[in-house]
Amino acid sequence: MTGKIANALIRKEADTYRSQGLSKEARDLYQNLLVSSPHISPDIKAAIERQLQQIELEIGCADPEECQALSDEQIAVIKQGWGEQATIEDIVTCARSFYQMGRYMDALEELKKLGPKGYAPKLAAGPIAACLVQLHKPESLPAAVDQLASELFREAGEMLSFQLAIAEKIHQRGRRDHCRLLLRHVGRHRSVSPEIRSRILALAHEVEASDPSRAPGLSAGPGHPSDGTGASGRFGFDRIREAAKALGRRLLSKRRTP
């Protein structure tokens, strides 16, 4: 049992390195784990070997042009990840890898997997919004968000709440045109509740107030597009991980309660 715990801790440490962009350090930990644990279960060994393949791709993909040229087989390796054993953190790490490679649709597909893992997609609105603004022009965004909401939710209220959350995150990234058109689209729905309507109006006011063409002299801030490298544009991964940990603690606490 002690060996299993130690191996799990090493895997956790390697995952943490990867989440921080320290791919080589994560690779070294995984390789050492395979060498030092000859009796590791075949399933875990195979999963670690898949992770090593993925990390090697990440390390060799420093050039954006090379990233775009990845073969279908290489992309399949990345998507495979931990397979059915994938945790929320594994999915987020995979999505982040795709995002950094400029493969925004693949990143979005990974983020959509968070729902079945017990993590509400609307809590991942920041990362999802980051992908959407890269994939769609302002005029095509509302239809894309509509389609995504219908895939993730069943209730009209949840769909509208999700779409508004996307609009809020897009505004935070400084994409005024994307945000304006999405807000206009959401506001046209017949089933908009008073609460959602109030949030739409408040956000619309913020969007107009942040427009430098309407308020000359504003300093750089929310109205300026984010390239995803600043403190507000880190793809939301840290928040997702913290929420995932909190979810795990709650589930563990329930299991321990007699």
C-alpha positions in Angstrom: 0.0 0.0 0.0 2.9 2.4 0.8 4.3 1.9 -2.6 1.0 2.7 -4.2 0.7 5.9 -2.2 4.2 6.9 -3.1 3.6 6.3 -6.8 0.4 8.3 -6.7 2.2 11.2 -5.0 4.9 11.1 -7.7 2.3 11.1 -10.5 0.6 14.1 -8.7 3.9 15.9 -8.6 4.6 15.2 -12.3 1.1 16.5 -13.1 1.8 19.7 -11.1 5.0 20.3 -13.1 3.1 19.9 -16.4 0.4 22.3 -15.3 3.2 24.9 -14.6 4.8 24.3 -18.1 7.7 22.3 -16.7 7.4 19.5 -19.2 11.0 18.2 -18.9 10.8 18.0 -15.1 7.5 16.1 -15.4 9.0 13.7 -18.0 12.0 13.0 -15.7 9.6 12.1 -12.8 7.6 9.8 -14.9 10.6 8.1 -16.3 12.1 7.6 -12.9 8.8 6.2 -11.7 8.8 3.5 -14.4 12.4 2.6 -13.6 12.0 2.5 -9.8 8.6 0.6 -9.9 9.1 -2.6 -11.9 6.0 -4.2 -10.4 3.6 -1.3 -11.2 0.3 -2.5 -12.6 0.1 -2.9 -16.4 -2.8 -0.3 -16.7 -0.9 2.3 -14.7 2.3 1.6 -16.7 0.5 2.0 -20.0 -1.1 5.3 -18.8 2.3 6.7 -17.8 3.8 5.7 -21.1 1.0 7.6 -22.9 1.7 10.6 -20.7 5.4 10.4 -21.7 4.5 10.3 -25.3 2.3 13.4 -24.9 5.0 15.2 -22.9 7.6 14.5 -25.6 5.2 16.1 -28.2 4.8 19.1 -25.9 8.6 19.5 -25.5 9.2 19.1 -29.3 6.4 21.6 -30.1 8.0 24.9 -29.1 7.6 26.2 -32.6 4.0 27.2 -33.4 4.4 26.2 -37.0 5.4 22.7 -35.9 2.4 22.5 -33.5 0.0 23.2 -36.4 1.7 20.4 -38.4 1.1 17.7 -35.8 -0.2 14.5 -37.4 -3.5 13.0 -36.6 -1.7 10.1 -34.9 0.2 12.6 -32.6 -3.1 14.4 -31.8 -4.7 11.1 -30.9 -1.8 10.4 -28.4 -2.5 13.8 -26.7 -6.3 13.2 -26.6 -5.9 9.7 -25.1 -4.2 11.1 -22.0 -5.2 9.0 -19.0 -8.1 7.4 -20.9 -11.0 6.6 -18.7 -9.0 7.3 -15.6 -8.6 11.0 -16.5 -9.3 13.4 -13.7 -10.5 17.0 -14.0 -6.8 18.1 -13.7 -5.7 15.7 -16.5 -8.4 17.0 -18.8 -7.5 20.6 -18.0 -3.8 19.9 -18.6 -4.6 18.4 -22.0 -6.8 21.3 -23.0 -4.2 23.7 -22.0 -1.6 21.9 -24.1 -3.9 22.2 -27.1 -4.6 25.8 -26.4 -0.9 26.7 -26.3 -0.4 24.8 -29.6 -3.1 27.0 -31.2 -5.4 24.0 -31.6 -8.4 25.8 -30.1 -11.1 23.4 -31.3 -9.3 20.4 -29.8 -8.9 22.4 -26.5 -12.6 23.1 -26.5 -13.5 19.5 -27.1 -11.4 18.5 -24.1 -13.1 21.1 -21.9 -16.5 19.7 -22.9 -15.5 16.5 -21.1 -15.6 18.3 -17.7 -19.4 17.9 -17.5 -19.5 14.1 -17.1 -16.7 14.4 -14.5 -19.0 16.3 -12.2 -17.6 19.7 -13.0 -20.3 22.1 -14.4 -19.2 23.5 -17.8 -20.4 27.0 -16.8 -17.6 27.0 -14.1 -15.1 26.6 -17.0 -16.6 29.5 -18.8 -13.3 31.4 -18.8 -11.3 28.7 -20.7 -14.2 28.0 -23.0 -14.6 31.7 -23.8 -10.9 31.9 -24.6 -11.3 29.1 -27.2 -14.4 30.5 -28.7 -13.0 34.0 -29.4 -10.1 32.4 -31.2 -12.4 30.2 -33.3 -15.2 32.6 -34.3 -15.6 36.1 -35.6 -18.1 38.3 -33.7 -20.9 37.7 -36.1 -20.6 33.9 -36.0 -20.1 33.6 -32.2 -23.8 33.7 -31.1 -24.7 30.6 -33.2 -21.6 28.8 -32.0 -22.4 29.5 -28.3 -26.0 28.5 -28.9 -24.9 25.1 -30.3 -22.4 24.5 -27.5 -25.0 25.4 -24.8 -27.5 22.9 -26.3 -24.8 20.2 -26.2 -24.0 20.9 -22.5 -27.4 21.7 -21.0 -31.0 20.6 -21.3 -32.9 23.4 -19.4 -33.4 26.8 -21.1 -32.4 28.7 -18.0 -29.1 26.8 -17.7 -28.4 27.5 -21.4 -29.0 31.2 -21.0 -27.0 31.4 -17.8 -24.1 29.7 -19.5 -24.2 32.0 -22.5 -24.2 35.0 -20.3 -21.3 33.6 -18.3 -19.4 33.3 -21.7 -20.3 36.9 -22.5 -18.9 38.1 -19.2 -15.6 36.2 -19.7 -15.3 37.5 -23.2 -15.8 41.0 -21.9 -13.0 40.4 -19.4 -10.8 39.5 -22.3 -11.5 42.8 -24.0 -13.5 41.5 -26.9 -16.2 44.1 -27.1 -17.6 43.2 -30.5 -17.9 39.6 -29.6 -19.5 40.5 -26.3 -22.0 43.0 -27.8 -23.3 40.6 -30.4 -23.6 37.7 -27.9 -25.5 39.9 -25.4 -27.8 41.1 -28.1 -28.5 37.4 -29.1 -29.1 36.2 -25.5 -31.4 39.2 -24.8 -33.7 38.1 -27.7 -34.6 34.8 -26.0 -38.2 34.7 -24.9 -37.4 32.8 -21.7 -34.9 35.3 -20.3 -35.6 35.7 -16.6 -35.6 39.1 -14.8 -32.3 38.2 -13.2 -30.6 37.3 -16.5 -32.1 40.5 -18.0 -30.6 42.6 -15.3 -27.2 41.0 -15.8 -27.4 41.6 -19.5 -28.2 45.3 -19.0 -25.4 45.7 -16.5 -22.8 44.0 -18.7 -24.0 45.9 -21.7 -23.4 49.1 -19.7 -19.9 47.9 -18.8 -19.1 47.1 -22.4 -20.1 50.6 -23.6 -18.3 52.3 -20.8 -15.0 50.4 -21.7 -15.2 51.5 -25.3 -12.4 54.1 -25.9 -14.2 55.5 -28.9 -17.0 56.6 -26.5 -14.8 57.6 -23.7 -11.5 59.1 -25.0 -8.5 58.9 -22.8 -9.3 55.6 -21.0 -6.1 53.8 -20.0 -5.4 50.3 -21.1 -7.8 47.9 -19.3 -10.7 45.7 -19.8 -11.5 47.2 -23.2 -8.2 46.0 -24.7 -7.9 42.5 -26.1 -6.0 40.1 -24.1 -3.5 37.8 -25.8 -3.9 35.2 -23.1 -0.5 35.8 -21.5 -1.4 38.3 -18.8 -2.7 37.6 -15.3 -6.4 37.8 -16.5 -5.7 35.7 -19.5 -4.3 32.5 -18.0 -7.1 30.4 -19.5 -8.7 29.9 -16.1 -6.8 26.7 -15.3 -5.8 27.7 -11.7 -9.5 28.4 -10.8 -10.6 25.1 -12.3 -8.0 23.1 -10.4 -8.9 24.8 -7.1 -12.6 24.2 -7.7 -11.8 20.5 -8.5 -9.9 20.1 -5.3 -12.7 21.6 -3.3 -15.2 19.2 -5.1 -12.9 16.3 -4.2 -12.8 17.4 -0.5 -16.6 17.6 -0.4 -17.1 14.2 -1.9 -14.5 12.7 0.5 -16.2 14.3 3.4 -19.6 12.9 2.4 -18.2 9.4 2.1 -16.7 9.6 5.6 -20.0 10.8 7.1 -21.8 7.8 8.7 
